[in-house]
Amino acid sequence: MDEIINAVSRGDASSEDFGGLRLPDSYRGAVVRREDVAMFEGIASRDKDPRKSLQIQDVPVPLPGPGEALVAVMASSVNYNTVWSSIFEPLPTFGFLERYARLSPHAARHDQPYHVLGSDLAGVVLRTGPGVNRWRPGDRVVAHCLSVELESADGHDDTMLDPEQRIWGFETNFGGLAELALVKSNQLMPKPGHLSWEEAAAPGLVNSTAYRQLVSRNGAGMKQGDNVLIWGASGGLGSYATQLALAGGANPVCVVSSEQKAEICRAMGAEAVIDRDAEGYRFWKDEETQDPREWKRFGKRIRELTGGEDVDIVFEHPGRETFGASVYVTRKGGTVVTCASTSGFRHEYDNRYLWMSLKRIVGSHFANYREAWEANRLVVKGKIHPTLSRVYPLEETGQAAYDVHRNLHQGKVGVLCLAPEEGLGVTDHDLRARHIGAINRFREGQAPTP
């Protein structure tokens, strides 16, 4: 590993130099173990602790097969799927690995008693398998997390519809929260040169997800002038949705849970911000009963911020806690687009407000190849910025996941893998200087920068 780190640090190592590096027999990864899947039985979801289930373990190095690449991971980040994996909800991920293994002898490598997690990375290509032509050892890359086989015509127009679509590092093994990672080569994209390793590793999953959800024709098809309600607008997903809305000429209505998070949204350029805790919104009277009066109060507050207009689009991901309110406050003919259910998978809403007002509910999951590439292109050009708030070493991945699980963070939480310290990997210093305030906007201990 030291030879790999030295080659990356030199900055002038050739593709042949990287291709000639010796691969170790094993590498360290953040894993959950099959033997631990019952460890949280009888414990409420909120009280399950990723620090107890996520382990740093040496695992054998998988060699890239046809169409694959082995990447030296300099940095990664935590997404909510890492939290789900670490608390074994809604199901232990080993079932995903077992199903994938039945696809082919090649896929069988993924079925292990350990699962290396992580659906983001920034790093350097070390090896490529047969049939890989675009990428070479030494290329600096980030990876999106869409893994597909594309043997069925179902996925040829939209790769997310492939019957064998999976999320890398969640439904496959050898993910990015590790020193090395195995990916399909078509997951790779150019690393933004103006960002450090840990900054470049932050946007991938959430930025692509938000792009499909809001911008793509497969999602809400946002246009200039739209009012867009964004739940958790300073969080991992919401912080990118807010930026995409602003960059696309829409008007984000940002919902957050503290004044500090409200200030972050204002620093991004949002003018309409609702601190739901300060204003006391409680959409459920109890575990079984929602409160429509709170929906109405919420809708009235939105109209106060938009000049009397309802929202055209609701960017949904909390799920059970907010979904009834989301359907209610959407304008006639508007769209609720949902990509997750972090507060619960069983949604309830009053269907009268949907069918009689011709509203739509659109399901959105990650992004197809083109959408992921377009989302990364915006980062490369300095139009969308990372929302990294704090960074942990690989050894403390459990704490990083705990922060996300308990909503103790803003934006994204990063993890250093092979990078020995923060701030490394920048090659375009001029572009960085032009955007340094926005790049650092979410960093703890720094004042928000307009």
C-alpha atoms as one frame of an Amber mdcrd trajectory, in Angstrom:
protein
   0.000   0.000   0.000   2.895   2.362   0.696   4.102   1.966  -2.901   0.633
   2.859  -4.185   0.383   5.914  -1.927   3.864   7.072  -2.969   3.037   6.726
  -6.666  -0.152   8.776  -6.249   1.649  11.403  -4.160   4.432  11.862  -6.724
   2.047  13.265  -9.276   4.329  12.380 -12.206   4.011   8.588 -12.180   3.126
   7.214 -15.617   0.446   4.719 -16.522   3.199   2.140 -16.888   4.430   2.970
 -13.379   0.969   2.327 -11.939   0.492  -0.788 -14.026   3.780  -2.130 -12.687
   2.957  -1.666  -9.017   2.693  -4.880  -7.050  -0.761  -5.592  -5.753  -0.994
  -6.654  -2.117  -2.625  -9.942  -1.185  -5.181  -8.188   1.025  -6.518  -4.754
   1.856  -8.484  -3.088   4.663 -12.164  -2.427   4.224 -15.130  -1.341   6.320
 -17.290  -4.449   6.480 -20.368  -5.936   8.060 -20.171  -9.661   8.784 -22.750
 -12.340   8.133 -22.255 -13.717  11.644 -23.463 -10.408  13.128 -26.797  -9.973
  11.325 -28.832 -10.792  14.438 -26.921  -8.512  16.788 -29.615  -5.795  16.856
 -32.680  -8.015  17.172 -35.288  -6.464  19.468 -33.668  -3.013  19.332 -35.496
  -0.039  17.827 -34.023   1.227  14.561 -33.016   4.548  16.046 -31.034   2.833
  18.796 -29.065   0.493  16.542 -25.421   1.582  16.583 -23.294   1.276  13.403
 -20.162   1.584  15.554 -20.867  -1.920  16.857 -21.494  -3.595  13.519 -19.028
  -1.897  11.156 -15.589  -3.479  11.416 -12.290  -2.718   9.703 -11.081  -6.034
   8.342  -8.408  -7.361   5.990  -9.976  -9.019   2.940  -8.423 -10.660  -0.158
  -7.814  -8.450  -3.193 -10.286  -9.232  -6.017  -8.689  -9.075  -9.466 -10.672
  -7.264 -12.171 -12.505  -9.420 -14.669 -13.853  -8.424 -18.087 -15.119  -4.844
 -18.081 -13.911  -4.174 -14.537 -11.321  -1.975 -12.855  -9.463  -2.157  -9.554
  -9.132   1.297  -7.989  -6.862   2.564  -5.216  -9.366   4.435  -3.059  -7.968
   7.672  -1.699 -11.257   8.742  -0.087 -14.901   7.747   0.161 -18.034   8.970
   1.911 -21.010   7.685   3.878 -24.472   7.472   2.352 -27.680   6.364   3.973
 -27.363   2.963   2.334 -24.261   2.478   4.491 -26.438   3.122   7.529 -29.072
   0.652   6.329 -26.379  -1.965   5.703 -24.797  -1.429   9.113 -28.065  -1.865
  11.034 -29.221  -4.736   8.774 -32.386  -2.949   7.640 -34.727  -3.382   5.927
 -32.931  -6.685   5.256 -29.338  -7.833   5.734 -27.426  -7.120   2.530 -26.046
 -10.658   2.378 -29.256 -11.662   0.617 -28.369  -9.221  -2.174 -24.912 -10.780
  -2.496 -26.333 -14.306  -2.600 -28.764 -13.398  -5.393 -26.020 -11.681  -7.376
 -23.782 -14.714  -6.977 -26.360 -16.917  -8.688 -26.083 -14.820 -11.853 -22.738
 -16.244 -13.015 -19.503 -17.829 -11.764 -17.909 -14.396 -12.130 -20.537 -12.747
  -9.899 -20.144 -15.546  -7.341 -17.059 -13.732  -5.984 -19.390 -11.229  -4.302
 -20.974 -13.797  -1.989 -18.629 -13.680   1.013 -19.065 -13.872   4.802 -18.136
 -10.178   4.804 -19.564  -7.255   2.856 -17.233  -4.350   2.012 -19.551  -1.338
   1.989 -19.441   2.071   0.336 -21.039   3.577  -2.786 -18.668   6.504  -3.411
 -14.967   6.820  -4.129 -12.267   9.079  -5.477  -9.019   7.390  -6.401  -6.625
   6.092  -9.037  -7.049   3.171 -11.424  -4.569   0.369 -10.692  -5.663  -2.426
 -13.025  -8.245  -2.934 -15.749  -9.714  -6.180 -16.989 -10.155  -7.415 -20.570
 -12.306  -5.179 -22.768 -11.604  -1.931 -20.902 -10.358   0.674 -23.372 -11.291
   4.107 -22.021  -9.460   3.875 -18.694  -5.822   3.111 -17.937  -3.770   2.602
 -14.767  -2.969   5.987 -13.241  -6.213   7.697 -14.285  -7.719   9.823 -11.515
 -11.360   8.943 -11.191 -14.544   9.070  -9.192 -17.156   6.323  -9.413 -20.914
   6.383  -9.592 -22.662   3.429  -7.997 -24.815   2.015 -10.803 -23.938  -1.608
 -11.571 -25.852  -3.193 -14.458 -25.376  -6.112 -16.867 -27.200  -4.634 -19.928
 -27.981  -8.062 -21.394 -31.689  -7.208 -21.485 -33.252  -4.656 -23.814 -35.248
  -3.322 -20.854 -32.278  -1.235 -19.751 -31.059   0.016 -23.110 -33.055   3.262
 -23.048 -32.654   3.861 -19.309 -29.951   1.786 -17.613 -31.781   2.076 -14.289
 -34.461  -0.211 -15.746 -32.060  -3.074 -16.384 -33.427  -6.193 -14.622 -29.966
  -6.766 -13.141 -29.564  -3.202 -11.861 -27.763  -3.004  -8.521 -26.170  -0.360
  -6.329 -22.444  -0.979  -5.980 -21.264  -1.273  -2.390 -24.819  -1.953  -1.202
 -26.124  -4.749  -3.422 -22.624  -5.780  -4.544 -19.421  -6.380  -2.635 -15.990
  -4.671  -2.751 -17.323  -1.147  -2.188 -15.582   2.171  -1.728 -15.138   2.367
   2.062 -11.830   0.581   1.737  -8.258   0.909   0.526  -9.125  -0.780  -2.786
 -12.409  -1.180  -4.658 -13.660  -3.270  -7.568 -15.988  -1.516 -10.025 -17.335
  -1.968 -13.507 -15.322   0.332 -15.755 -18.465   2.134 -16.926 -18.943   3.357
 -13.353 -15.825   5.506 -13.669 -15.890   9.244 -14.362 -13.175  11.927 -14.394
 -12.177  13.283 -10.990 -12.774  17.061 -10.696  -9.266  18.510 -10.736 -10.049
  21.428  -8.408 -11.193  19.178  -5.559  -9.228  17.212  -2.987  -9.721  13.463
  -2.759 -12.236  13.688   0.082 -14.147  16.528  -1.590 -14.319  14.659  -4.893
 -15.633  11.531  -3.156 -18.600  13.348  -1.611 -20.990  14.221  -4.489 -21.263
  10.975  -6.490 -24.305   9.128  -5.181 -26.303  12.031  -3.791 -25.624  14.497
  -6.599 -26.572  11.948  -9.256 -29.678  10.933  -7.302 -30.792  14.554  -6.930
 -30.085  15.232 -10.617 -32.366  12.425 -11.794 -34.993  13.314  -9.224 -35.227
  17.000 -10.109 -33.706  17.705 -13.509 -34.079  14.581 -15.622 -37.125  13.757
 -17.734 -37.161  10.530 -15.710 -37.848  12.585 -12.571 -39.676  15.872 -12.091
 -38.304  17.660 -15.176 -37.693  20.866 -13.213 -37.847  24.110 -15.186 -36.999
  27.747 -14.574 -39.352  29.426 -12.129 -40.566  26.243 -10.431 -41.109  26.318
  -6.690 -39.361  23.245  -5.269 -39.945  22.069  -1.700 -36.780  20.344  -0.471
 -36.917  18.301   2.721 -33.649  18.141   4.644 -32.231  20.857   2.419 -28.832
  20.999   4.137 -28.383  17.213   4.295 -26.609  14.792   2.007 -29.311  14.697
  -0.675 -31.009  18.009   0.005 -27.848  20.082  -0.227 -27.397  18.985  -3.846
 -31.098  19.404  -4.638 -30.870  22.978  -3.348 -27.852  23.700  -5.554 -29.463
  22.112  -8.613 -32.654  24.117  -8.092 -30.718  27.361  -7.817 -28.481  26.546
 -10.788 -31.552  25.692 -12.876 -33.420  28.919 -12.164 -35.942  27.385  -9.774
 -36.964  28.664  -6.351 -36.061  26.208  -3.584 -38.179  26.193  -0.424 -35.743
  24.639   2.030 -36.997  22.682   5.036 -34.433  22.151   7.823 -34.372  21.311
  11.522 -32.185  24.037  13.054 -31.130  27.644  12.594 -27.580  26.523  11.814
 -28.890  24.429   8.927 -31.081  27.324   7.818 -27.994  29.541   7.618 -26.263
  26.981   5.417 -29.202  27.091   2.984 -29.145  30.876   2.904 -25.406  30.773
   2.272 -26.072  28.576  -0.776 -28.386  31.306  -2.068 -31.803  30.062  -0.961
 -34.194  32.759   0.260 -37.185  30.670   1.363 -36.262  28.587   4.414 -38.478
  26.843   6.976 -37.029  25.691  10.291 -39.568  22.972  11.042 -38.433  22.511
  14.640 -38.537  26.209  15.479 -41.981  26.519  13.911 -43.180  23.372  15.658
 -44.569  21.300  12.783 -45.854  17.916  13.949 -47.512  16.059  11.097 -48.512
  13.069  13.253 -50.740  13.257  16.333 -49.526   9.812  17.346 -48.033   6.709
  15.688 -51.299   5.964  13.864 -52.870   9.351  13.124 -51.730  12.231  10.928
 -52.823  15.806  11.551 -54.245  17.525   8.425 -54.377  20.835  10.295 -50.586
  20.784  10.326 -50.537  20.125   6.577 -52.672  23.233   6.091 -50.519  25.331
   8.407 -47.444  24.152   6.522 -49.002  24.974   3.154 -49.919  28.457   4.368
 -46.321  29.041   5.483 -45.026  27.950   2.072 -47.348  30.413   0.315 -46.081
  33.197   2.578 -42.579  32.501   1.249 -43.512  32.131  -2.430 -45.801  35.091
  -2.919 -48.958  33.036  -2.628 -47.946  30.074  -4.810 -47.966  26.374  -3.970
 -44.943  24.248  -4.833 -44.604  22.675  -8.273 -42.282  19.906  -7.085 -41.655
  18.212  -3.749 -38.226  16.626  -3.347 -39.159  13.710  -1.063 -36.892  11.332
   0.814 -37.929  11.253   4.526 -40.941   9.088   3.660 -43.460   8.163   6.337
 -43.018  11.237   8.518 -43.555  13.796   5.754 -45.296  12.104   2.828 -48.864
  13.063   3.743 -47.839  16.707   4.020 -45.900  16.501   0.741 -48.909  15.295
  -1.223 -51.120  17.953   0.353 -48.903  21.001  -0.299 -48.094  20.194  -3.939
 -49.870  22.461  -6.412 -52.598  21.164  -8.708 -50.877  19.197 -11.460 -47.623
  19.183  -9.528 -45.191  16.362  -8.766 -43.990  14.577  -5.657 -40.769  12.770
  -6.549 -39.424  10.311  -3.994 -36.119   8.459  -3.783 -36.010   7.131  -0.216
 -37.845   6.603   3.060 -35.401   7.380   5.836 -38.174   7.841   8.438 -40.135
   4.747   7.404 -41.105   2.808   4.283 -44.877   2.666   4.821 -46.309   5.941
   3.517 -49.804   7.279   4.177 -51.528  10.176   2.431 -55.048  11.345   1.642
 -55.604  10.232  -1.934 -58.317  12.871  -2.525 -55.605  15.507  -2.663 -53.783
  13.448  -5.281 -56.422  12.298  -7.757 -58.749  15.290  -7.605 -55.872  17.725
  -8.115 -54.179  15.636 -10.828 -50.906  15.410  -8.938 -48.227  12.835  -9.705
 -46.033  10.673  -7.486 -42.822   9.651  -9.250 -40.437   7.037  -7.924 -36.785
   7.832  -8.547 -33.790   5.633  -7.770 -30.180   6.765  -8.191 -29.434   7.707
 -11.845 -28.664   6.120 -15.176 -25.246   6.306 -16.835 -25.997   9.543 -18.675
 -27.558  11.275 -15.672 -24.620  10.347 -13.433 -22.170  11.654 -16.039 -24.083
  14.933 -16.454 -24.260  15.418 -12.686 -20.492  14.865 -12.402 -19.889  17.247
 -15.320 -21.519  20.033 -13.323 -19.086  19.361 -10.464 -16.098  19.279 -12.847
 -17.138  22.682 -14.217 -17.532  24.206 -10.748 -21.306  24.668 -11.125 -22.191
  22.286  -8.271 -19.982  22.036  -5.195 -19.268  19.328  -2.628 -21.120  19.655
   0.650 -18.532  17.946   2.824 -18.837  18.852   6.495 -16.438  16.511   8.302
 -13.970  13.744   7.525 -13.009  10.612   9.460 -10.184   8.118   8.945 -11.117
   4.665   7.664 -10.753   3.256  11.181 -13.660   5.457  12.321 -16.131   4.588
   9.567 -18.533   3.333  12.243 -18.606   6.778  13.842 -19.151   8.391  10.443
 -22.153   6.115   9.837 -23.423   6.809  13.354 -23.374  10.567  12.635 -25.488
  10.055   9.518 -27.858   7.641  11.282 -28.502  10.111  14.103 -28.589  13.173
  11.810 -25.657  14.746  13.637 -24.169  16.029  10.392 -24.753  18.515   7.622
 -24.124  17.738   3.974 -21.855  14.723   3.542 -19.482  12.906   5.898 -16.229
  11.818   4.259 -13.781   9.004   4.984 -10.053   9.020   4.206  -8.961   5.636
   2.888  -5.442   5.671   1.391  -5.067   9.467   1.483  -2.789  10.165   4.470
  -4.384  13.546   5.204  -7.000  15.963   3.943  -6.401  18.484   1.169  -4.448
  16.268  -1.241  -5.164  15.501  -4.893  -5.838  19.018  -6.247  -4.516  19.620
  -9.777  -6.539  22.662 -10.947  -5.621  25.330  -8.411  -7.023  28.257 -10.435
 -10.544  26.830 -10.577 -10.310  25.931  -6.897  -9.356  29.481  -5.969 -12.431
  30.827  -7.771 -14.765  28.559  -5.800 -12.996  28.004  -2.493 -15.747  29.681
  -0.456 -18.424  27.403  -1.890 -16.206  24.331  -1.562 -15.715  25.018   2.159
 -19.260  26.179   2.858 -20.263  23.096   4.828 -16.976  22.531   6.631 -17.320
  22.578  10.418 -15.740  25.497  12.190 -15.940  27.753   9.144 -18.499  30.491
   8.731 -20.944  30.008   5.841 -19.820  31.808   2.703 -22.434  33.436   0.428
